[in-house]
Amino acid sequence: MPSGPTSRPATIYDVAALAKLSIATVSRVLQGTGPVSAKARARVDQAAHELNYVPLRAARSLAVQRHEAHGLVLPDLAGPFYGDLLMGYERWAGEHGQSVILTVTHGNPDPQRSLRDLAGRVDGIVVHGNALGLPAVQDLRRANVPIVLVAHPPVTGCDSVRSESAASAEQLTSRLLDHGRENLLFVGDPASSYDVSERYAGFSAALRAHGRSVPEPERVPLTEDAGATFAKKLLAATAVERPDGLVCANDELALALLRSLAAGGIAVPEDIVVTGWDDVMAARYVSPGLTTVRQPMAELGRLAAQRLHERITGERTRARNDVLATQLVLRDSCGTGPGEARTAPPTG
């Protein structure tokens, strides 16, 4: 029977018994050492999955008083967001004597095997966004692995750390509407992550509050290439067909649109306003400066490391959900005028 939060955790002996293989064979499969047939490997993988088997490194670590090892699972490393998140995480972990092992799921041919390997090498795991599906997160929890979720909807029994999104997006969108914009479009796919879905929810709430209908979002990836491709679509449209404001799900999209629209002869903010999200360094140096929402990316990483440490050591046993405030940063891309860029009060 699979182990649960209150049952005895599965052991390698349980895996061997269910797979009907020797302990030695199971050990070779789990550790990735020695020759093993594909059939035996599949049987061990299936048994380990059914039993939610995870090597109890946390217990061994406490027994010999070794330093903590944290596992960090990210969907990708592209873009400036992850750099700041990692910097905040590594800084806190380094100051407190913890090591960090990183796993990236994008392009990984067997993320479940990588996750099981990681779980056997660390004392707890931090999962960012959609790097893992909900079933994998729940499997880790059932195996009694301490978990912290970042930029992810709360899951019962797991700590979570995220930035506020919906209220800031509503505030930003309301400002554009109050300053005369009539045809706004959200650029980014709400299905791509919890954060983006919250931003679209705030965008939609502002439109409804102003008596406007909510258009379908432009569902594109949150990448520079996607922004440049969408800009070509806008440049091919007539002035009547084009929106007069783009609320982008992140700064990468917004910066690519700013550059491509300007190169195509569309003036920002006179013809169309463009806003982003994150407040990456480039946002303040482009012309016009990019209006955006600043989220505390390094602080997200720092707090995630702290929360995981608390769960590993038993300092805290009840899950908690932390929501960090964000800031609306007004610059010229939304028509604030030269010299009027300012930071709105924190929300959240």
N, C-alpha and C positions, 0 to 999 in steps of 0.2 A: 504493500500500500504506500503511495507517495507520502513523504513526510510533510507535516504542516507546521505552523508557527509554534504549536505547543507539543508536537510529537518529537520522538527521538530522531535527530538528523540521520539520513542514510549514510552508510559507510561503504567502503570499497568492497567489503564482503557481501553487502546487499546487492551491489551492482553485479558482482561476479555470479551470485546465486540466480538473479533474474536473467542474466545473459547466458547462463549455463556455460561459463568459461572459467578458466583457472584465474586465481588472483594474479599470477605473473602476467598472463595475457592482458587482463584488464589494466594492470599497472602500466604495461608498455603502451597501450592505447591512450590512456589518460595523460601520460607523461610525454608521449610522442617519441619514444625511444624503442629501437629494435624493430625487426620485421614483424608485421601483422597483416593478415589477409584483409581484404576489403570487406568480406562478409563478417569477420570477427569485429572489425572496427564499427560496422553498422550496428551490430548487436549491442556493443558497449555503449555507443552513442544513444541508442534507443532506450536502453535500461537506465542510463544516467539521466536522461530527460524525464522518464516516467517517475523516477525516484527523487527528482530535484536534487541530484547529488552534487555537492560542492565540497572539495577538500577543506577541512576545518583549520585553515591557516590561522584564523583569528585566535583559536584556542591555543595553538602551538606558540603563537607569538607572545601571548600573555604568559604562558608557562615558562618560557625562557627569557622573557622580558626583552624581546627584540623591539627595534623601533617600528612604528607603523608604516605600512605600505598602502597607499591609496590608489585605486584604479579609476581612471577618468576616461569615459566613453563619449566620444564626439562624433557627430555625423560627418564632419569634414574639417579641413584646416584652411580652406580658401577664404579670403577676405580678412579685413582687419578686426572683426569682432572676436574671433577665436584667439588672436594674439593677445589682446588685452585681457580676456578671460583667463588664459593660461598664465599670464604674468601675475595676475592677482592670486591665483591658486598656488602657483609655485612659490611666490614670496611668503605666503602664510605658512605653507607646508615646510619650507626651508627654515623659517624662523623657529619652528616647533619640532624640528628633527624628523620630519616625515619624508619618505620618498614617494614619487608619483610615477605610475606606469600608465602610459597613454595608449588607447586603442581607437582607431578610426574605422567606422563602419562603411563609409562610402567606398564602393569598389571592392569591398572585401567579399571574396567568393563564398566564405563560410563564417558569417559573423557569429552564429551560435557556438561553433567550436572555439572561436577566439574568445568569446565571452566566458565559456566554461574554463578555458585556460587562464584567463585573467582572474576569475573568481578564486581559483586555486592558488594564486600568487599574492593576493592582497587581502587586507583586513576589511575593506569596505569599498563600495563603488559609487561614483558620481556619474549620472547619466544626463547628457544635455539634449534637450529638445526631442526630436524624433529619431535619435541615434538608435534606439531600441523600441520595438513595439511593446504595447502593454502586456501581452502574454509573457514576454521575456522578463520584464520588470517584476511581474507577479511571481514568476518562477524563482527569481533571486530572493524575493521576500519570503516565500515559503521555505526556501533553503536557509533562512535566518542570516542572510548576508545584509549588513547595514547598507542602506541605500539613501542617497540624496539626489533629488531630481532638480535640474536647472532648466528654466524656461519651458516648463512642462506643466500640464494640468495636475492638480493634487491627486495623489493615489493613497488610499487608506493604508496607514501604517508606515508610509514613507515621508521623510522630510522633503520639503520643496523650497526652492529659492527662485524668485523671478522678479522681473521689473513690471511695474504698473504700465499698462498699455491702453486700455479702452478709454479711460478718462482723458488722457493726454491727446489721443487721436480725436476725440470729440471736441476738445478745446481747440486744437489746431484747425479742424475742419470748420468749426463755428466761426473762427476768426476770418477764414477765407470767405465764407458766405456773408458775414457782416460787412466785409469790405467789397462787396459787389460781384463776387464770382457767381456765375449762374449755372455752369455746366462742369461739375467736378467729376473726376474719375479716379478710382483707387487702382493703383498699379502694383500687382503682386498677387500671389495665389494664397487665399486664406487657408486652404487645405494643406499648405506646406508645413505649417507649424502652429502651435498654440498661440504664440506671440502674434503672429500675423493675423490669425483669426480674431484675436482681441482688437487689433488695430482696425480691422475692417468693421468690427462691431461698433467701435467708437465713431468711425467715419459715418456709418449708417445711422447711428443714433442722432448725430448732429443734423444730418439731412432731414430726418423725420421730424425733429424738433423745429425745423424751419419750414415745415410743410412741403418738403420736396420728396419726390420719389427717389428710391435708391437704385442706381444702375448696377448691373453686374460688374464685378471687378475685371480688370484686364489680367487674366491668369497667366503670369509669366514667372519663370524662375527668378530668384533674387540675385542676379548676376549682372556684371557690367555688359556682357555680350547680349543678354536679353534686353537690357535698356537700350542699347544701340539699335537692335533689331526693331524694337517697338517704335523708336524715333523715326525710322524709315517709313513705317506705316503712317505715322502722324504727318510726316512731310508730304506723303502722297495724297493725303486727304485735303479737301477744300477747307477754307477758314470756317465755314458754317458747320462742317462736319466735325471739326476738331473740338475737344473740350477746352475750356479756358483755365483749367487748373488740374494738376496731377498730384495726387497724394500718394507718394511712393512708400512701399513697405520697408525699404531700407535706403541707405545713402548710396550704395553701389548703383542701384537702378537710377536714382535721382541724378547722380553725377554724370552718368553716361548719357542720360537724356539732356541735361544741361549742355554738354559739349556738342552732341549731335544736332540738337535743335538750333543752337547758335550757328553752327557750320552750315545749316540748311536755310538760314535767313529768318528764322522765327525768333523774335525778341522775347527774352525772359527778364522781367516779369510783364512787360507791356502787352504782349500777345497771349502769353500763357504763364501761369505761375507754377512753380515746381517745388515740392517739399520732400524731405527724406526722413530717415529715422536712424539713430545711433549717435550722430555727431562725431564722425571720424575726423581725423586731423585735416584731411583735404577739404572738408566742408567749409572751413573758415577762410581758406586761401583761394578758392576759385572765384571767378567773377562772372555773374553776381554771387555773393556769398550765399550758401545754401541754408534756407530755413529748415530746421530739423527738430527732432526730439532727442535729447541727450539721455542715455541710460547709463548707469554706473557699471560698466562692463567689468572693470578690474574688481570692484566691490562684490559683484556677483560671484566671481571666482574665489575671492577671499572668504566670503561668508559660507560658500559651499564647503570649502576645506574645513572651516571651523565646525560646521554642523556635522560633517562626517566624523570628525575626531570625537565629538561629544557622544555620538552613537556607538562608536567603536569601543570607547573606554567605559561606557555605561554611565557616564556623567548625567545623561538624560535618556530616558527610555520611551517617553511619549513623543510622537511625531509632532512637528510644528511646520507651519507654512509662513515663510517670510516674503513680503512683497516690498520691493525697494522703490522709492519715489523716482520719477523721471522729471525732466525739465524741458519746457518748450523754449527753443532758441530761435528768435526771429532775426532773419537776415534779409538781404535784398531780393532773393529769389521769389519772395511772396509779396514784394512791393512795399517793404517798410520804409524805403527811401534811404539815401546815403547817410551813414552815421547813426541810423536808428536801430541797428541790431541790438537786441537785448534778450535777457533770459527771463522767462516768466517764472512765477513762484512754483515750487515743486508741487506735484499732485500725487495722489496715491495714498 
